[in-house]
């Protein structure tokens, strides 16, 4: 005699199954996907409330919010994937405002036919990144688009944090004489993604630097140095980030090429592809601008942290009504580090 289990439904097949339109319909299939994957993976008390939003405790401090959309091809790359990237990216955006990240939300746009095994891998990567960072994913949303109308998965995350009392960091606060510091090598993330996308192999592997930087930022703020600006040089790389700050503050910058570190495999890959590492994306580095008297102390604090052992002073803020970012080269010359008109295109042979 067969025993019928009450409310039984066949578990999702995370080995061979695929996302279908029913998983975004709002019905039983969607509820099952949420229960067996998202709630199980992101497990926390706020998500367990089971509502369309999360009821949060009263916060009396200044709030910081940031929203970020994540699209990357390939979805999985050396050193990370779109899952941990979406967590790290939003945590870092909140941290660059001098805030302590508290909560994340996540919205998924899934393409019909996307393998459930890959989706589970992404969700578990997000869950691990959020847990290690101590920033829970408390609510979210899932939609499914027809086959051919997406690129596997798009993820949008929103972060909420609280700013420290008396701390204001902004791109319009840089002053002539201030010092520019960089937490490490540049170009690692962008070249890790691009080399895998183009099926390029090098003698030494290129790994993404994706990481949550709020612990590093907390240590920098604890040092009580006079920080003016913090930024993570993601899309558009270091050059674009510094041009944005120069424009906001109405100042110029003088960089020193010899002080800007690039890992040898990244440098070789950029040379092969005809790319400038200054414009290649990073996901685990930050730029700091501080008062000149505090630069030495800040450099010590940064180098004491595991995510900034290769931190360096890379330049200074200058008085320049044109807002030019310039750089002294290794050969003793000088060049303008200008905005790109669009995306930097590789020379693929």
N, C-alpha and C positions, 0 to 999 in steps of 0.2 A: 504494500500500500504506500503510495506516494504522500509525503507530508508537505503541505503547502505552507510556505513561510509567509506570514503576513507582511504586506508592504515590500515584498521582495522585488528587486530589479537586477538584471544582469549587470555586473560591474563593467566599467569602461575597459576596453581593450587597449591598454597603453603600449602594447607591443606592435600590433598590426593595425589598430584603429586609426581613423582619420576624423578631422573636424568636418561636420556637415551642417547644412543650413539650420537644422533643428537645434543645434547647440547655441544659436543666437536668437531663437524664436520666443524666448520667455516662458516656455513650457517645461514639461518634465525632463526633457533631454538637457536643457540648459541648467536646470536645478541640479541635475546629477553631476554635470561637469563642474559646476561651482562647488558642490559638496565634496566630491571625490578628489578634486585637484586643488582648487584655489583655497578653500577653507582648510583642507588638510595640510597644504603646503605652507600657508601663511599664518597658521594657527596663532591667535591671540585673543584676548578678552574682548577687544573692540569689534573685531570681525565676527566673533561668536554672537554678538547681539542680533545678527541676522536681519538687519534692516537695510533700507536703501542708503543709509548714511550711518555714521558713527557718532554716538553721543559722547562728548569729551568733557573732562573736568574743566572747571573755570580756570582761565589763564589771565593773570593780571599784568603780565609783562608785555613789552612791545613785541608784536608778532612780525615774522618775516615769512613770506610765501614765495614759492617759485614753481613754475610749470615747465615741463620739458617733454618734447616728442622724440621718440627714438626709432630711427630707421637705419639699418645697417645691413650691408651685404658683403660677405656672408654673415649669417646669423651667429655662427660659431667660429671663433678665430683663436689663434694662439694667445693664451693668457686670459680669455674671457669669452663672453657671449652677450647677446642683446639683453639678457636677463639681468646679470650683475651690473652691466653698463647702465641700465635704466635706473637702478637703485643708486649707484655711485654718482651718476651725473646730477641727480636732483639733490641728493645730500650735499654735494659739493657746492651747488648753486646757493643753497641756504647758508652753508658755512662761510662762503665768501662775503656774506653780509655781516659777518661777525656774530652769527647766531648759532645756537645749539639746536640741531634738528630734533624734532619730536616725533613726527608722524609722516607717513607717506600714503598716497592713494595711487592706484594703478588701473589704467583702462587698456583693454586689449581689443584690437581689431584683428580678427583672425580670417584667413582665407579658406574657403571651402576646399577640402582635400588636404589640408595641412596635417602632417602626421601627429597623432596624439603623443607618440614617444618623444618627438622634438619639443612639443608644447610642455610636457611634463619636465623635460630637462631644463627648459627655460625657467619654468616656475620654481623648480627646486633651486636653481642658481640664484634667482631673486630672493627666495626665502633665506638661503644661506647668507647672502650679502646683507640683507636687512637684519638678520639675527646677529651677525658679527658686528655690525655697526650700532646695534642697540636702538634701531629706529623701525618700529613695526609698520607693516602695510595694513591699514585699518579699514579700508573700504575700496571698492572698485567697480568696474563695469566690463561687460563682455559683449561684443558684437561680431557677427559673421557676415562677410561679403562673399558674393558668388565667385566661383573659380575663375581665375584670370583677372580679377578686379582688385587684387591686393598683391602683396609680395611676401606671403607666408604669414607674417605677424608684424604689426606695428604696436608699440607700447607708449602710452602717455602716462607720465607720473607727475604728481603734485606733492610738494613738500611743505611742511609747516614747522617753523622753529621759533625760538624766543631769543631776542637780541640781549646782549649783556648791557647792564645799566651803565650809562656813560660812554658807551662805545658806539661810534658811528663811522662806518666805512663806506666810501662811495667813490665812484670813478671821477668825480669832479673835485676831489680834495688834494690832488697832487700839486706840489709847489716846487718852484725852481730851487735846486740844491738838494732835493730829496734823492734818496738812493733806491735803486731798483734791484730786487733780489729774485732769483729763480730757484725753485726747490730741487731741480735735478735736470736730467737729460731731456731733450725734446724729440718729438717725432715718433716715439715708440709705438703708440697706439695706431696712428694713421698708417704707418708702414706695415704693421702686423696685419691690419685689415686688407690693405691694398695688395700686399704680396700674396696673401691667400686667395684673394679674389682673382688675381691674374695668374695663379698657379706658378708663382715664382719661388724658387728655393735658393737658399744661400748657405754657405758653409756653417755659419752660426745662426741659430733660430732668432727671429725677431718676435718679441713678446709684447703684448699690449701692457701698458702701465696702469690700466683701470684700477682705481682704488678710492675708498672713501677717505676724504681729507679732513673731516671735522675734528679728529683727535689732534692732528698737527696744528690746525687753526687754534684749538683750545690752548695748546702749549704756548703758541705765539702770543695769544692774548694774556695768558697768565704771567708772561714776562713783563707786562706793563710797558712795553715799548710803545712809542708813538706811531702806530700804524695809520696810514692814510687810506690805502687801497689794497684790496685783495681780489684777485681774479684767477680763475682756472682757464688756461689757454686751450680751449677745446676746438671747435670748428673754426678753421681759418688759422689756427696755430698761434704761436707767440707773437708774430708780426701783426696780425689782425687785432689781437687783444691790446697790444701796446698802442696801436693807432687809435683804437676806440677810447682808451684812457686819455691820450694826448688831446683828442678832440673834445672830450668832456671837460677836461681841466683847462684847456686853452694854453697848453705848454708844449715844449719840445722835449725830445729825449736823445741822449747820446749813448748808444750801446757799444759794447766791446766784443767783437766776434770771438776772440780768444778765450773769453770767460763763459761762453755759451756752449755747454757740453752736448755732444751728440754721440751716441753709441756707435762704434765702428760699423757694425752690420747695417744700421740705419743710414749712416752716412754713405756707405757703399751702394745701398739700394737706391737712395735718392739720386746719387750720381748716375747710376745706370738708367734710371727712369727720367732723368732730367728734371727733378723736383728740388725745390729749396726747402730744407727741413724747417726753416723759420715759419713756413706756412702750413706745415703738416700738423694734424690734430693730436692733442694729448688728452688723456682722461685721468691722470693721476699726478698732475703737477700743478703748482700755483705760482703766481707772480705776486710779490709783495712790494709795496712802496712805503717807505718809512722816513722819518726825520733823520737827517745825516748823523746826528749825534748817537742815534740808537742802532745804526746799521751793524756795527760789530757785535753787539749783544744779540740782536735778532739772528744774525748768521750763526752764532753759537747755539742758540736755542733750536733753530731749524736743523742743524747738523746732528743734534743729539736725538732727533726723532728718526725712527726707521724709514719713514717715507721721504726724508729730505737729507740723507747723509751726504749727497753730492750737491747740496745747496751752494750757491755762489752769488756774489755781487756782480751784476752784469751791466750796470750802467747808472746813469744819473739823469735827473730831470733838469731841463734847461729852460731858459726864458726864450720863447720863440712864438711870436704872434701867429705864425703860419702853421704851428702844430706839427712840424716835421719830426719824424722819427729817423735818426741817422745812426750809422754804425761805423766804427773804425774797424777796418779789415785786418786779417792776419798779415797781409802784405804791406800794411802801413798806409793804405789808402782810406778813402771814406766813401760810403754809399748811402743812398736814401732807401730806407725800408718802408716802402709805400703799401697802400691797400692794393689788393688784387681786385680787378674788375669783376671777376666771378670765381669759379672753382679752379684751383690749380690742376692742370691736366697732365697726366704722365705721358712720357714718350714710350709707348709700347712697341717694341721691335718685333 
